[in-house]
């Protein structure tokens, strides 16, 4: 009944938030103009905070319609390269010469939409042909389309790489690092022509036993049955995915916020101050961050529970026990896909050491095909967004892709 209770509260709060949203602008720009009393600005700021307390379950827009390449602006259009009931393979298409390296960005299924990687896409677009796994909200997927678990995630990665064709590259951000490594290993073992030429794993829990964080401790501190009993619920009947079992996005968001509650409280206090003082730039930046942060998506229950079990509780990949549809995953089969692993020094979600573990699993790769980077001063999101990503991490990723432009011959 968790979802039903949340939905009932949301329905009750809608009129209150709507009234606050309509009233705030009138207090901020009333008949008095610049002579408006400061107390009115403070009241308007408080009302806007009330209006912003709700979550949205719709994917925000990517908002990338142009990109600068050299000294000119190039138009960008979103194209659907492929679609399944659970995901869209989205291409950010542009007309450029010569042909650029095709890169699949695999976004996490972690309670937020793939728009969380908007900054990652924007940085890579000038020099790459970027494709993205745009995962659908599970509450919008009808039951008739069946289950979506860990194996189905791996299926999607392999299928999308096949759609993109031979010579592509893959970049996994956070949670999908294990599934992407498994997909590439399976493709390599099957001698699939679409096996990527490079694989970048960024801040992902390849071996969650290393330097466990609060996220890891939560996963190992309860039984799988506890997670099913306390965190899984059915989608209300009003939505297309009615009665599908999901891990609701609002619960995932609550868990993330509780890990850094003081920071979020302070951020909203600062936002109130920015709005009350009329600090337009800081207000805009804070609004943009929380508009994205409060856009949540439900996860299929099978995928969430199997990820908790396989990745965080049983550590199947580093222990050599991970299977896909009954077939053992063998990272040693990867011989022609360059490997680049990236970690953030201050990552409190996926700690240093968890991602670099992939280097020790992919023993079939020659030394010159491996690279690892720890970004000093970067937290989890700083690995794939922001200044450090743009100035220090991306140039290394670009060089890995460029160095892997041609097929690697067999030994």
C-alpha positions in Angstrom: 0.0 0.0 0.0 3.0 2.3 -0.1 2.3 3.5 -3.6 -1.4 4.0 -2.9 -0.6 6.1 0.2 1.9 8.2 -1.8 -0.6 8.8 -4.6 -3.4 9.8 -2.2 -1.1 12.3 -0.5 0.0 13.7 -3.9 -3.6 14.1 -5.0 -4.5 16.0 -1.8 -1.4 18.3 -2.1 -2.0 19.2 -5.8 -4.4 22.1 -5.1 -2.2 23.5 -2.4 0.9 23.5 -4.6 -1.1 25.0 -7.5 -2.4 27.9 -5.4 1.2 28.6 -4.1 2.6 28.5 -7.6 0.0 31.1 -8.8 0.3 33.4 -5.8 4.1 33.6 -5.7 4.6 35.6 -8.9 1.9 38.1 -7.9 3.7 38.8 -4.7 7.0 39.1 -6.5 5.8 41.6 -9.1 2.7 43.3 -7.7 1.4 46.8 -8.4 4.1 48.4 -6.2 6.9 47.4 -8.7 10.3 48.1 -7.3 8.8 49.5 -4.1 7.5 46.0 -3.1 8.1 45.4 0.6 10.9 42.9 1.3 8.5 40.8 3.4 6.5 40.2 0.2 9.5 38.8 -1.5 10.2 36.5 1.4 6.6 35.3 1.4 6.8 34.7 -2.4 10.0 32.7 -1.9 8.3 30.6 0.8 5.3 29.9 -1.4 7.5 28.8 -4.3 9.2 26.3 -2.0 5.8 24.9 -1.2 4.9 24.7 -4.9 8.1 22.8 -5.5 7.6 20.1 -3.0 5.9 17.8 -5.5 7.7 15.2 -7.7 7.2 14.6 -11.4 7.1 11.2 -13.1 7.6 12.5 -16.6 11.0 12.6 -18.3 12.3 16.2 -18.6 13.4 17.4 -22.0 17.1 17.0 -22.9 17.1 20.5 -24.4 20.1 19.9 -26.6 19.1 21.5 -30.0 22.5 22.9 -31.0 26.2 22.2 -30.4 29.3 24.1 -31.3 31.8 22.3 -33.4 34.9 24.3 -34.0 33.8 27.8 -35.1 30.2 26.9 -36.1 26.9 25.9 -34.5 25.4 22.6 -35.7 21.7 21.6 -35.2 21.0 18.6 -33.1 17.9 16.4 -33.5 16.7 13.5 -31.4 16.2 10.4 -33.4 14.7 7.1 -32.3 17.3 4.5 -33.5 15.4 1.6 -31.9 12.6 1.1 -29.3 11.5 -1.6 -26.9 8.7 -1.5 -24.4 11.3 -0.7 -21.7 13.7 1.7 -23.5 14.4 3.9 -26.4 17.8 3.9 -28.1 18.0 7.7 -28.6 20.4 9.2 -31.1 21.5 12.9 -30.9 21.9 13.3 -34.6 23.8 16.1 -36.4 25.1 16.6 -39.9 28.9 16.6 -39.8 31.8 15.5 -41.8 33.8 13.3 -41.4 31.9 10.5 -39.7 32.4 10.5 -36.0 32.9 7.6 -33.6 29.6 6.0 -32.5 29.3 5.9 -28.7 26.5 4.2 -26.6 26.0 5.9 -23.3 24.3 3.4 -20.9 22.4 5.4 -18.3 21.6 4.0 -14.9 18.2 2.6 -13.9 18.3 4.2 -10.5 15.1 6.2 -9.9 16.0 9.1 -12.2 15.6 9.5 -15.9 18.5 9.3 -18.4 18.3 13.1 -18.6 20.7 12.9 -15.6 23.4 12.4 -18.3 22.4 15.6 -20.2 25.8 17.2 -19.3 27.6 14.0 -20.3 25.9 14.0 -23.7 26.5 17.7 -24.3 30.2 17.4 -23.6 30.7 14.4 -25.9 28.5 15.6 -28.8 31.0 17.8 -30.7 33.3 14.9 -31.3 31.1 11.8 -31.2 28.0 10.3 -32.6 26.1 9.9 -29.3 23.4 7.3 -28.6 21.7 6.9 -25.2 19.7 4.3 -23.4 16.6 6.3 -22.6 14.9 4.0 -20.1 11.1 4.2 -19.8 9.3 4.7 -16.5 8.2 1.2 -15.4 4.8 2.5 -14.3 4.0 3.3 -17.9 4.9 -0.2 -19.3 1.8 -2.5 -19.4 2.0 -5.9 -17.8 1.6 -7.6 -21.2 5.2 -6.7 -22.1 6.4 -9.1 -19.4 9.3 -8.9 -16.9 12.4 -6.8 -17.0 15.3 -8.1 -14.9 19.0 -8.1 -14.8 19.3 -10.5 -17.8 16.9 -8.3 -19.8 19.1 -5.3 -19.1 22.1 -7.2 -20.5 19.9 -8.1 -23.5 19.2 -4.4 -24.2 22.9 -3.4 -24.1 23.8 -6.2 -26.6 20.8 -5.5 -28.8 21.5 -1.7 -28.9 25.2 -2.3 -29.8 24.1 -4.6 -32.6 21.7 -1.9 -33.9 24.5 0.6 -33.9 26.8 -1.8 -35.7 30.4 -2.8 -35.7 33.1 -0.3 -34.6 31.0 1.3 -31.8 32.1 2.2 -28.3 30.2 1.9 -25.0 30.3 4.1 -21.9 28.5 2.9 -18.7 27.7 5.3 -15.9 27.4 4.1 -12.4 25.0 1.1 -11.8 25.1 -0.5 -15.3 28.8 -1.1 -15.2 28.4 -4.7 -14.2 25.7 -5.4 -16.8 27.8 -3.6 -19.5 30.9 -5.6 -18.7 28.9 -8.8 -18.8 27.3 -7.8 -22.2 30.7 -7.1 -23.7 32.2 -10.4 -22.3 29.3 -12.4 -23.8 29.6 -10.7 -27.1 33.3 -11.2 -27.2 32.9 -14.9 -26.4 30.4 -15.3 -29.1 32.6 -13.4 -31.6 29.8 -11.0 -32.2 30.9 -8.5 -34.9 29.2 -5.7 -32.9 31.5 -6.1 -29.9 32.6 -2.5 -29.0 36.1 -1.3 -29.6 36.3 0.4 -26.3 34.4 0.1 -23.0 34.5 2.8 -20.3 33.2 2.1 -16.9 32.5 5.1 -14.7 31.9 5.0 -11.0 30.2 1.6 -11.0 30.0 -1.2 -8.4 32.0 -3.9 -10.2 33.1 -5.2 -6.8 31.0 -3.7 -4.1 33.0 -5.5 -1.4 35.8 -2.9 -1.7 35.5 0.2 0.6 31.8 -0.3 1.2 29.7 2.9 1.3 26.3 3.5 3.0 24.6 2.2 -0.2 26.6 -1.0 0.1 25.9 -1.4 3.8 22.1 -0.9 3.2 22.1 -3.6 0.6 24.0 -6.1 2.8 22.2 -5.1 6.0 18.9 -6.7 5.1 17.7 -9.9 3.5 16.3 -9.9 -0.1 12.9 -10.7 1.4 13.1 -7.6 3.5 13.6 -5.5 0.4 10.7 -7.2 -1.3 8.4 -6.8 1.7 9.3 -3.1 2.4 10.2 -1.5 -0.9 8.2 -3.2 -3.6 4.6 -2.3 -4.5 2.2 -2.4 -7.4 1.5 0.5 -9.7 -1.9 2.0 -9.1 -4.7 1.2 -11.6 -4.8 4.7 -13.2 -1.4 4.2 -15.0 -0.6 2.1 -18.1 1.6 -0.2 -16.0 -1.2 -0.9 -13.6 -0.4 -3.8 -11.1 3.2 -4.1 -12.3 5.5 -4.7 -9.3 8.0 -1.8 -9.0 10.5 -0.2 -6.7 8.8 3.3 -6.7 11.1 6.2 -7.7 9.9 8.3 -4.8 11.3 5.7 -2.4 14.6 5.7 -4.2 14.8 9.5 -4.0 13.9 9.4 -0.3 16.8 7.0 0.3 19.3 9.1 -1.6 18.2 12.3 0.1 18.3 10.8 3.6 22.0 9.9 3.0 22.8 13.7 2.7 19.8 15.2 4.4 21.6 18.2 5.9 23.0 19.1 2.5 19.6 19.1 0.9 18.0 21.1 3.8 20.9 23.6 3.5 20.4 23.8 -0.3 16.7 24.6 0.1 17.5 27.2 2.7 19.9 28.7 0.3 17.4 28.6 -2.5 14.9 30.5 -0.3 17.5 33.1 0.3 18.4 33.5 -3.4 14.7 33.9 -4.3 14.0 36.3 -1.5 17.0 38.5 -2.5 16.2 38.3 -6.2 19.5 36.5 -7.0 18.4 35.3 -10.5 21.5 33.3 -11.5 21.8 31.3 -8.3 18.0 30.7 -8.2 18.1 29.5 -11.8 20.9 27.0 -11.1 19.3 25.6 -7.9 15.9 25.3 -9.7 17.4 23.4 -12.6 19.2 21.0 -10.3 16.1 20.1 -8.3 13.8 20.1 -11.3 16.0 17.2 -12.5 16.5 15.6 -9.1 12.8 15.6 -8.4 11.9 13.9 -11.7 11.6 10.2 -10.6 11.0 7.0 -12.4 9.9 3.6 -11.1 12.1 0.6 -11.5 10.8 -2.9 -12.4 10.8 -5.0 -9.2 12.7 -7.8 -10.9 15.6 -5.6 -12.0 15.9 -3.9 -8.6 15.8 -7.1 -6.5 18.2 -9.0 -8.9 20.6 -6.1 -8.9 20.6 -6.0 -5.0 21.2 -9.8 -5.0 23.7 -10.3 -7.8 25.7 -7.1 -7.5 25.6 -6.0 -3.8 24.8 -9.1 -1.8 26.4 -12.0 -3.6 29.1 -10.1 -5.6 28.6 -12.6 -8.4 30.8 -10.9 -11.1 34.1 -10.5 -9.1 33.6 -14.1 -7.6 33.2 -15.5 -11.1 29.6 -16.7 -10.5 27.6 -14.2 -12.6 25.3 -15.9 -15.2 23.2 -14.7 -18.0 20.3 -17.0 -19.0 22.2 -19.9 -17.5 25.5 -19.1 -19.2 28.5 -18.1 -17.1 29.9 -14.7 -17.8 33.7 -14.8 -18.6 35.4 -11.3 -18.5 38.6 -13.0 -19.7 37.0 -13.5 -23.1 37.4 -9.7 -23.7 40.5 -9.4 -25.9 39.8 -6.7 -28.5 37.9 -4.1 -26.5 40.0 -1.4 -24.8 39.1 -0.8 -21.1 39.0 2.5 -19.3 37.8 2.7 -15.7 37.1 6.0 -13.9 36.5 6.7 -10.2 36.0 9.8 -8.1 38.1 10.4 -5.0 35.2 11.6 -2.9 32.5 9.3 -4.3 30.2 8.3 -1.4 28.0 6.1 -3.5 30.6 4.0 -5.4 33.9 4.2 -3.5 37.4 4.2 -5.0 38.4 0.6 -5.7 35.0 -0.7 -6.8 35.3 0.2 -10.5 39.0 -0.5 -11.0 38.2 -4.1 -10.0 37.2 -4.6 -13.7 40.9 -4.3 -14.6 41.7 -7.4 -12.6 38.8 -9.4 -14.2 39.6 -8.6 -17.8 42.9 -10.5 -17.9 42.6 -11.2 -21.6 43.5 -7.6 -22.4 47.0 -6.6 -23.1 48.4 -3.9 -20.8 48.3 -1.1 -23.4 44.6 -1.7 -23.8 43.9 -0.8 -20.2 43.7 2.6 -18.5 42.5 3.7 -15.1 41.9 7.2 -13.7 41.0 8.5 -10.2 39.6 12.0 -10.4 40.9 14.0 -7.4 38.2 16.1 -5.7 35.3 14.5 -7.6 32.2 13.0 -5.9 29.9 10.6 -7.7 28.2 13.1 -10.0 31.4 14.9 -10.7 32.7 11.8 -12.5 30.3 12.4 -15.4 29.1 16.0 -15.0 30.6 19.4 -14.3 34.0 21.0 -14.6 36.2 18.2 -13.6 34.5 15.8 -16.0 34.8 18.3 -18.9 38.4 19.4 -18.2 40.1 16.3 -16.9 38.1 13.1 -17.4 36.5 13.6 -20.9 39.9 14.3 -22.6 41.1 10.9 -21.4 37.9 9.2 -22.5 38.2 10.9 -25.9 41.8 9.6 -26.3 40.8 6.1 -25.4 38.1 6.1 -28.1 40.5 7.6 -30.7 43.2 5.1 -29.9 40.6 2.3 -30.4 39.3 3.5 -33.7 40.7 0.5 -35.6 40.1 -3.2 -34.9 42.6 -5.0 -32.7 44.1 -8.0 -34.4 44.0 -11.4 -32.7 47.2 -12.5 -31.0 
